[in-house]
Amino acid sequence: MTGSPWMLSLAALTFAGALTACGGKDHPPAGRDTTSGMSADSAPAQSAGAAGPTKVEGFEHPESVKYDAELDVWYVANINGSPFDKDGNGYISRLKSDGSLDSLKFIVSGVNGVKLDGPKGMALQGDTIWVADITNVRGLNRRTGQPVASIAVKGAKFLNDITVGEDGIYVTDTGTEAAKNGMSHTGPDRVYRIGPKHEVSVAIQNDSLAGPNGITWDGAGRRFIVVPFMGKTIVAWTPGSKQVTPLGATKGQLDGVEVLGGGRVLFTSWADSSLDVLDNGTVTTVSTGLPSPADIGVDLKRGRVAIPLLLENRVEFRQLPAEKGAGAS
């Protein structure tokens, strides 16, 4: 996509210089559960809007944030290099419940048998963190960081985001490749399904996905919500269908997506560096000044959203938007 912020800034992702760390523990020893005492049940009670950092610095191309409600922690996937290169440089950080740093390098490629090249979207299933990693899906134990699975997705070009549905794991393929000017969208635009026995199939291939980036499961609607990087229309897709349903038009270059209460869809846009909400076909900007906003995570208990700013090497926190009419007398 000519002139996109990602293309113009891709060169910034190829350097491997060390960034100033913001503290935290080193990676855990092999097989050790480092989450004792970190469950939501044992965490201090906090109300919505509870104190916590508004930004955390020192990451290396953070592409995705995922909140773990049971352990009451956040995970941050760091590409640490080019998003296309199978360089073994990736790692996952862990933040405390309030967003402060717990472990900068909680799970590190090359340590304890872990393999991570360009980790992007993450999903939780039981004790496994599933990670979209270029042409592979990696499974990692969320308590110990130990690898539990590595699934090659034959035919994939650029696996980007991942979610868990009713009958398996679903991962988007944006259909992009590295090019001289950054990247080229060559397609096809796909969503893959990974079944219980790790069998891989193409769940849908449709040009209307327009470089599918973020994906999330909408349990209430029993459908997936998919946002495009190469298009402008947010779509819904029901498993088994070969077509998508348009939900609303945006400014485009979309990345992260989460479903909120009342059927609202929260998403990020590189086009205007924003966090936005789609509500019944209408888009409302929630926050601006968020350059290169990637795959968001939400803590519904505290009403917070974490936005990784990929090219800025930091994660910023904002309050979730209230539903229309909430709190009205």
Beta strands, then each sheet from edge to edge (+ up, - down):
strand 1: 55-57
strand 2: 62-68
strand 3: 73-78
strand 4: 91-95
strand 5: 101-108
strand 6: 122-125
strand 7: 128-133
strand 8: 136-141
strand 9: 147-152
strand 10: 159-164
strand 11: 169-173
strand 12: 176-179
strand 13: 182-185
strand 14: 190-194
strand 15: 200-205
strand 16: 212-218
strand 17: 223-228
strand 18: 233-237
strand 19: 245-249
strand 20: 254-259
strand 21: 265-269
strand 22: 274-279
strand 23: 282-287
strand 24: 297-299
strand 25: 304-309
strand 26: 314-319
sheet 1: 1+ 26- 25+ 24-
sheet 2: 2+ 3- 4+ 5-
sheet 3: 6+ 7- 8+ 9-
sheet 4: 10+ 11- 14+ 15-
sheet 5: 12+ 13-
sheet 6: 16+ 17- 18+ 19-
sheet 7: 20+ 21- 22+ 23-
end
